[in-house]
Amino acid sequence: MSEKQTPMLDIILSAHEMDEGQLKGRLVVVIDVLRASSTMITALANGATKIYPVEETDQAFRLVQNMDRKQVLTLGERNGVMIEGFDYGNSPVVCTPEVVDGMQLIMTTTNGTRALEYSKGAEEILVGGFLNFTSVLDHVAKAMSKGLPVTLFCAGWRGRPSIEDTLFAGMILRSLLERDDTDVDPLSDACQIAVCLAQRLGTNDPYELVNQSDHARRLAEHVSEDEIQLCCSMDRYPVLPRMQDGTIELSNR
């Protein structure tokens, strides 16, 4: 029996690990728990109509110039700090219905929007985090049952793996391994690392482990502990943000 060239399910631990063409023909779940994924999930669940993720700050400024300023908000950060001239930082806390309902958002972040840019060319691109854990899990399991390979793409931080993103991927994989209808073998080394981290957690409450992460410590001087806890809330929003043609909207699938 020949060895599989591409596993049915794989994990990328940071954007710098990706090879050109690696995501072609796959369902990709982009994961940036702290905080791009959490902000996007919250914003769309609270009524934002679409999100334009861009990699660079100047792209955001150029894009907003061609839009109705009354219907668009700019959200962004670099190294956890809100970008000067933007409406808001990268925060799920600010994405209340009063702020985002009916609005289009332009977002750029240190890690998450870059991972989304790198994912272009995949068969399908979703945004995942603890806030929509079960929705992502069910969609991944359904896709794999139809023969569509899946990559859990952890944004990490500046090319390095992060506990929070790897933990989310490991929890998804751990849940898939417990299902009788999903075959995820053989496991890559990255998958085994993620599963080991999820098994260390032992529960479905990721906050305590995530709050010990490098990224949480970096953010501590910029955001409240409540915001980190919000990003770790399980299944707060049963939604599936999906990127198509460069914009992210709620999936109807």
N, C-alpha and C positions, 0 to 999 in steps of 0.2 A: 504494500500500500504506500503510495507516495505521500510525502509530508504536505500538509496544507500550506500554501503560500500566503494566504491571507486568512486569519482566524475569523470565525463568525462574530466574535466579540473581542474588542481590544480596547486598551486604555492608553492614552497619551498623557504623560505626567506633567508636561509643560510644552509650550508652543515651540521651543527650540529643538524638541525632539522629533518634530514632524518632517517627513521627507516629501518631496514634490510628488504629487499624484497619489499619495497614500490614502486620501479620503475619497477618491473617485468611486462612485457607485455605492457609497455607504450612507447609512443614517448616522449623522454626527450630533451628539449632544454636547454643546459648549457649556462648561461649568466654571463659573467665577463667583463662588459663594460670597466672598468679601471684596466687591459688593455688586459688580455689574449685573450678574444673573438675578440677584435678589431685587435690585432696583427695577430691572426690566419686567420681571414677573409681577411685582407689586403695581407698577405703573399701568400695565395692560389690564390687570385684574380690577383696577380702580378707574378704568374708563378711558385711558389714553388710546387713541385710535391706531397709531403706528409709531415705530421707533426707527430712526435712521442711525445705525451705528457707523461711526467713521474712525479711522485709525489715528488721524492727526488733528490737532487743534485748528490749523488753518483751513482744513476741509470743512469743519463745522461752521466757521465764520463765513466761508464762501457759500455754503449751502443755505444758511439762514437768510442771506441777502436776497435770495430768489423766492422767498416764501412769505406768506402773510404773517407778520410778526404777532398779530393778535391770536393766531392759532398754533403757534409753535413755541416750545421752550427748549433752551439749551442746558444740558446737564453734562458735567464732566469734571475730571480730577486728574492730577498727576501726583503720584506718590501720596495719595490720600487727601491732597489739598485741592479745594475748589479752584477751577481755572478762572483767572481774572477776566471779567467781561461776560461770563456765563450767568444764566439765571439761577442755577442751583449746582451743587456738587453731585457726586454719584452716591445717592442715598435713598434707600427705600422709605425712610422716615418722612421725607418731604413729599413723597408721591401719594398724597391723600386724594380722595375724590375731588375735594374742593380745588386742588391745584391742577390735577392732570386730566380730569374728565373732559372728553372731547378734544384734547390737545394732541398735537404731534410732537414728538421729542427727537431732538438731535443729541446723540450721546457719543462721547469719546472718553476712554478710561485707560489706565496704565496697562492693563492686561486683557480684560474681557473683550473689548472691541477689536483688539488685535487678533485674538483667537478666532473671532467671528470672521474677520477678513481672511485669515488663513484657511478657513473652512469652505470658502467658495469653491464650487466644483463638486461638492458632495451631492449625493442624490437628494438628501433632505437634511435640514439643519434646524435643530431645536435648541432652546435655552433651558437649562435645568439647574435646580438648586433644591435645598431642603424644603423650601416653601411650596414646591409642586412635585415633591418626591414621587408619590404614588402615580400621578398622571404620567410622569416620565417613565416609571417602571413599567406600567401597563402598555404604553406605546412601544417601548423597546421590545418587550416580550412578544407583542403582536407582530412587530416588524420581523423579528427573528423567526417566528413561526412561518412567515411567508418567504423565508430565505434571504431576507435583506440583511447584510452584515452591518454591524453597529460599532462605532467608535465613541467612547466616552472621552471627550477632549477637555482635559483640565487646563485652565488658563495658567495656573501657577502664579508666580510673581517674578517678573524680570528674567524669565527663562529657567527659573528654579521650581521644583515641585513644591506644593503647599499642602499642609495637613488637611485643611478644610475641603479643598477640591478633591484630593485623593480619597478622603474619607467618604464623601458623597458617592464617588464612583465605586468604592469598595462596598458600600451599603447596597447600591443597585445590584452589583455582581453577587453579593451574598444572598440577596433576595431571589435572584434568578437561579442560583444554585439550589435553592430550597424548593423550586417549582419542578413538578414532574414533566411539564410540557415544554421545557426549554433546555436545549443542549448547548452548553458554553465551552465544552472541552475541545482542544487542550487549552490550558491557561498560559498566557505569556507571563514573563517575569513581572511586568508592570501590573498585570491583573492579580498575581499572587501577592505582591506588595500591598495593593489596595485592599484585598480581602483580609489580609493579616491585620491591617489597621482597623477595619470594620469589626473584626472579631475581638480586637483589644477593647473597642468601645463597649461591647457586650449588651448595649441597650439601643433604643432608637432615639435617644436624646443626645444630640451631638454637641450641645453647647459647651459642656465642661472641657471636652478635648479641644474644640476649636478655640476656646478662649485662651488656651495655653500656646497657641500657634504664634509663629513669628509675625505673621500678618496682623493678627489681632493686637499684638503688642505694638506694632508700628502704628496702627490706627488709634491706639488708646489716647494719644494726645489730640486727636482730631474728632473723634466720635464718642458717644456715650456707650457704656456697657450695655444699655438697653438696645442699642442698635445692633450690636453683635448678637445679642440674644434673639432679636427679631429675625436676623438672617438665618438663624439656626432653628427657627420654628418649623415643625414638620407639618406639611400638607395644609398650610394656611390658605392657599389658593389653588383650587383644582383646575388649573389652566395649562395650556401648552403654547408658549410663544414659539413661532415658527418663522424663520428667515427665508424670504424668497425675493429674488431680484433686488437684493440690497436693503430690503426693509423687513422689519419684524412686526408681525401681527399675531393675534390669537388664531391658532389652528382650528379649522372646522372639522378636522378628521376625528 
